[in-house]
Amino acid sequence: MRKLLEQREHEILSPYAAFSDESRGRLHPQEDPLLDVRTCYQRDTDRIVHCKAFRRLMHKTQVFLQPEGDHYRTRMTHTLEVARIARTMARALHLNEDLAEAGAMGHDLGHTPFGHAGEGALSECIGKPFRHNEQSLRVVDLLENGGEGLNLTYEVRMAILGHTGDQIPETQEGQLIRRADQIAYVNHDIDDAIRAGILTNADIPQSISKILGKSHSQRINTLVCDIIDSSREAGRICATPQVEQALQELRSFMFERVYRNPVAKGEETKAKDMLKRLYGYYMDHPEAIPADFQPQLSLDGMERTVCDYIAGMTDNYAVDKFTEIFIPMGWHVRG
């Protein structure tokens, strides 16, 4: 079955696609089982979806810190939206949908609790930028599976690393994930901001709405279709200059009105202070770090191990550990 799927890729996919049987291989050499019905990229998706870091995404903040309501996005719902957008564009361009899905599913595994506030807190703690894309790669290469990592293919690993930042993935599928991530977070952050009462659709500048559309679905459809049409014509992943400019203007608008809005970010200072205090505590008390992190201390040192431990926390777990360590608890005298 796997051989048939690999053969079918060569029959139906674009010459620009990343073919499964031409992968540059896994971090550690490993033969795919002869009877496995999955291609290497399908196996990578399954490895990601079944890992602990993926399950924790459901309890990690996207923009609004611990929102009261069931309908705000989390890292998990963001990840699923990115995967769907990436697959849609890959399918239309006859690229490898399985590679696009695998990279999308793994792109945010290294995100900290409390979103970018957590990223900023750890950056201050370690004295250099903490980048979640680099941490995502560290999760799949090392931290998962008892320190053995998930042993993913090169193409998926580079798609995860290159979903943001200066390093552009070599595959067109990896480049699609960068686009899908931007499309997803800008538009669903608008949706969440409207739900929170800090934005209305009418607040979005007319110069942007005129190009991208006035509703959530219209904006996503415009961006996706423009990238598909432009990329098909150019033979590379791109958007038209007009749509690209409108997207960048929308991102700037969101930074001004939402990402730096005191209503949306009012608790960020508390969250950052909490994570920095947790970091300081574990640096002073290495014995308090869970047993599964203890072997890492001798390999990577205190700073890296504590950083990995805190980065992997969910929002609720970080609050619980802070409460346990720093908040006095009531006690009862036994009668």
N, C-alpha and C positions, 0 to 999 in steps of 0.2 A: 504493500500500500504506500509506504513512504517513497519508494522508487517511482511509483506512478504519479504521486503528487509532485515530485521533483521534475519529472518529465513534463507534466502538464504546465508547470511554471514556464518552461522554455517554449512551450507552444502558444501561451496566451499572454505572457507578460512582455512589457516593453524591453528593448535592449538596454535601457537605462536602469532596469530593476536590479536588485540584489538577489541573485538566485540562491536558493537554500543549499544546493550541492556545490556551490562555489564559495561558501563561507570561508573566512580565514581561520576558522576553528575556535576552540574554546581556550580560556585562560590556561587550563591544564588539559593536556591531550586526553581525549576520551572518545571512544567509538560509540556511535549510536547503536542501540540494540538492533539486531537484524530484523526482528519481528515488530519493531516499533512502528506504529501507523502515522507517527507525527514527523514533520520536518524539524530541523534543528531550531528554527525560530518558533514553531509551535511549542516545542518542548520548553523553550526559554520562557514563554508566556506562562505556561503551567508552573514552572519553578517559581516564578515571581508571585503569581496569584496564591500559591500555597505557602509562601514564607510568612514568618511572623511580622516582619516589617510592613508588609502589605496590609495585614489585618489591623495594624495599629493606625493606619491612615484614617480610619473612620472616626477616630477620636482626636484628630489633630486639626487645629484651626486653619481656615483658609484666610479670611480677612477679619471677620468679626470675632473677637475673643470670647469664647464660651457664650455664644448667643443664646437667648431664651427663645426657643422655637425650633421646630423640627425641620424646617424647610430651608435653612441656611446651608450653604455649601461647606463641606469639609474637604480635607485633602483626598479622601476616598472618592467623593462624588466628582471633584475636579478631575481626578485621574481618569475616571470612567468617561467623562465628557471629552477629555483630550483623546482618549483611545478611539472613541466613536468618530470624532472629526478626522483624526489621522487616517482611520480605515476608509472613510468615505472618499477622501482625497486620493489615497493610494489606489483604491479601486477604479476611480475615474481615470487615473493616469496610467493604469495597468502596471502599477508598481507592486511590490510584495506587501500585501496587507498584513501578513503574519509578522514580519519584521516591524512594521509600523505599530502594530498592536503591542508587541513585546516591549519595545522601547518606551511607548507611552505608559504602559502599566508600571514600568519601573522608574520613570523619570523623577518622581518625588519621594522615593523611599527614604532619602536622607534628610528630609525636612525636619526641622526642630519642632518642639511644642510651641504654641503661640505664634505660628507663622514667622514672618520676617523679624518680629520682635525678638524671638528666640535666637534667630540667626545673628542679630546684632549683639545680643547679650553674650553669646559664646565668642564672637569676634573680640569683644572687649576683654573677656576672660583669658583668651589665649594670646592676645596681643597681635593678631593678624587676622585677615578676613576669613571667616568661616563661610564656605560656599556650599549650598545644599546640593548642587549638582555633583561636586566632588565627593561629598559625603554619600550621595546615592550610589556612586560607583564603589565607594569603600564598603557600603553595606552588602552589595551583591558579590564583591570580590573577596571579602574577608569576614565581615561580622556575622552574616547569616550562617545557619547550619553548623553551629558549634565552632565557629572560627574557620570553617573550610570554604565558606562562601557558596554561591549558587553555580559557579563555573559556567557562566554564560558565554555565548559566542562574542567574538570581537565586534561584530556589527551592532549587536544590541547594546553592548557595553559602551561603545562610542556614541550611540544614539542617546543613552542615558546621560553620559558626561556632557555631550554637546547640545542638550536641549536648551541651554542658556549659556551665556558667557562668550568668550572669544573663540573657543575651539569649535569649528563648524564640522559636523559629521561628514564623512566622505560619501555616504550613501544618500540618495535622494529621499529615501524613507526616513532617515534620521533628520534631514532638513525639514521634511514635512512635519515632524513632531515639534520642532521649534515653532513653526507657524501655527500648528494646532493648539499648542500651549498658549500662545498669545491670543488667539481667537477665543479660546475657552475662558481664560481668566478675566479678560477685559469685559466680555459680555456677561458672564455670570456674576461678576462683581457689581456690574450695573444693576442686575436683577436683585441681588441681595441688598444693595444700597437703597433701591426703591422700596423694598420690603421693610427696611429699617427706618424709612421716613426721612432720609437725608438727601434723596435725589428724587426727581420725577423725570419722565422721558422728555418733558418740555424743557428741562434744564440743559440738555445736551445741545451744544451749538448747532444752529441750522446748517452751517457750512459742512458739518460732519454728517448730520442726518440726511442731508440732500444727496450725499454720495453713498453712504452705507445703509440708509434706511432708518425708520423711526421706531421700529420695534425690535425686541430681542431676536426673534426668528429672522427678520429681514436683514439685520446686521450680519448674523452668522452666515446666512445664505449668500449675501453679497460677497463677503470675504472668501468663503469657500469656493464659490463659482469663479471669482476673479483669479484666485490662485490656480485653480484647475486650468482655466482657459489660457492664462498667461504662461504657465509652466509647459503646457502641451505645445504651445507655439514656439517657446524659447528653447525647449529641451533641457531646462533647468528649473529649479523651484524658485518662483518669483511671483510678484504681483505687479499690476500696472502702477505707474508712478502716482496717479490720482488716488487710487485706493490705498496705496502704501502711505501716502501723506495723511490721508484721513484717519488711518489706523493709528499713526504716531500722534496725531493731534488728539485722538480719543484717549490714548494712553496718558498724554500730558494732562488732559482734562481730569482724568480719574485720579492722578496723583495729587492734583490741586484740590479736588472736591471730596475725594473719598479716602485715598491711602494716607493722606496727612490730616484728615478731618478729625478734630478732637472727639467727636461723638463716636466715630468708628474706632479711634485709637486711644480713647480715654484711659483704658486700663493697661496700655502697653508699658508704661513706666513701672507699674506694679509687677507686671509679668517679668520684665527684664531684671528688676531687682531680686525677684524671687529666684530666678534661674542662676543669677550670679551668687546669691547666698548659698544655694545648693552646691554650686561648683566649689566655692570656698570650703564648705563643710566636707565634701568628699575628698578634696585635696588634703585636708587635715586628718581625715579619718578613712584611710584606704580600706580598713577592715569592714566598713559599712557598705562597700560596693558589693553587689550580689555575687554569689559564688561563680556564676558562669562568666563573669568578667575578671575574676582573680588571675587566671592564667595569663591574661593579656597584660597585666601590670609589668611582669618581668620582660615582656617582649617589646611593648610600646611605651612604657613609662606611665607615670601618673597623669600627666596633662592630657595625653591622647586618650587614655582609657576613660578618664572622667568625662572628657568631651564626648566620646562615643556614647557613654551611658546616658548622659543628659540629652543628647541629640535624639536618642531613640525613645525618649519618654513621650507619652501622650499628654495632652493638657491636664486631664484629670489625675493621672498618675503623678505628675509634677506637683500639683496642688496637694495631693494626699501625702507625698513624701515631705513637702515643706511643712505641712500641718503636723505630721508625726515628729519631725525634728525640732521645729522652732515654736510651736504653739503649745502652751501648757495644757495638759489634759486633766480632767477631773478624776478624783479617785474616791473610793468608798472603803470605809473601815468595815471589815468583816465582823459580824456580831456573833 
